[in-house]
């Protein structure tokens, strides 16, 4: 019988050294925050940025709070935008931002923002004649992200200490805000279309970037108090100064996002949750293939360990998507008809197929998918489980409902739908404008509204009790807002090193002088 190796005991000196190392690492952690805003043009982004700056400074002792407007960075590189005509100014900034991304990469504006943060850190160190970067209570507020790669870069550098806040106002409110700036309706809708999702890789893609936020603010009134209340709650949550629990909507959207993970759909994972009038989740659903006997196919390690009976698309025909396959067949038939009618030559067949598949409405067809959609699955499950009428209930779904689901939502009696990710293919409001609206104030129809609250991806991290607990000697631990620590801080040994990588890239692009210091850790 083999004997276990003896466990080596640490000496008192080794234990002291280990404790000292832990204390040294802890002391290097900083309270720094980076708040990055993202939202469609016309939303009150500047007001939200000002609210963060004001509340962090007055209530939480963050001094300084430094606003970083990416539009200013565009002007520093491309020249000042027109100041008198608001439309021309906005148009100029969009086009010059696009040009910077085309020339230097889609993350360039975020890189320049990181450069500003790094240089401010270096200037502070030099001013205080310190040989090392010291932790500080400072927040940089970036206004505002317009591109997915900008967001990706900030998260690579700052990880959990960066919080992306999605700011949204209903379209009528955004139009009014832009009208107050003297813009014509034709100019307003031109900017809105350009801002939401341009058709080239280096353009603004707010529609795709916005859903990646950590916290969503839906501002439906013009009052500062609405912004202040919601910003305060979010800061209390990330700084742990009060016991903050989820709203029913946050719990429902987390349930929907969790349900989405069950889906094996080759296109996208979608999750849905239905709540009763008290906010209690009564059913969830996800998009996947139905099976005989009821419900959907799921992983079954007990009865089907080798997936022999799992007939979802990934397990058939080499993993082919049935919907895509049918759309290809339609395109093939259409092009063959054009050739037979002598409208195009046979030598143009492949180019014609490519053009039709990319530019026609065939690409938007969803009718040939084998999957039950998440919303339908949730509605079916609610009917089976609760045996109750669904009238007046709410549906939370990770993606905007398609037009197929819209009619089932109406028929089920659901009155409110909340979503995170947009879905361009949906014709829900066009086909059912008698029963569906995106207007916040119209309660005579099913309202489809953007979700507000903590993103599902941050739900557990922010609402779970910290390891240190909430009480001591049976009493709630009181936390001074002025000295509170972010839930996810970062060591100063890591930050300057990661920022230095960005600075090095900017030097290679000749956007900052070679003489600028690259940062570094304790000995940098």
Secondary structure, 3 states (H helix, E strand, C coil): CCCCCCCCCCCHHHHHHHHHHHHHHHHCEECCEEEEEECCCCCCHHHHHHHHHHHHHHHHCCCCEEEEEHHHHHHHHHCCCCCCCHHHHHHHHHHHHHHHHHHHCCCHHHHHHHHHHHHHHHHHHHHCCCCCCCCCCCEEEEEEECCHHHHHHHHHHHHHHEEEEEEECCHHHHHHHHHCCCCCHHHHHHHHHHHHCCCCCCCCCHHHHHCCCCEEEECCCCCHHHHHHHHHHHHHHHHCCCCCCCCHHHHHHHHHHHHHCCCCCCCCCCEEEEECCCCCEEEEEECEEECCCCCECCCCCCCCCCCCCCCCHHHCCCCCCHHHHHHHHHHHHHHHHHHHCCCCCHHHHHHHHHHHHHHCHHHHCCCCCCEECHHHHHHHHHHHHHCCCCCCCEEEEEECCCHHHHHHHHHHCCCEEEEEECCCCCCHHHHCCCCEECCCCCCCCEEEEECCEECHHHHHHHHCCCCCCCEECCEECCCCHHHCCCCCCEEHHHHHHHHHHHHHHHHHCCCCCCCCCCCCCCCC
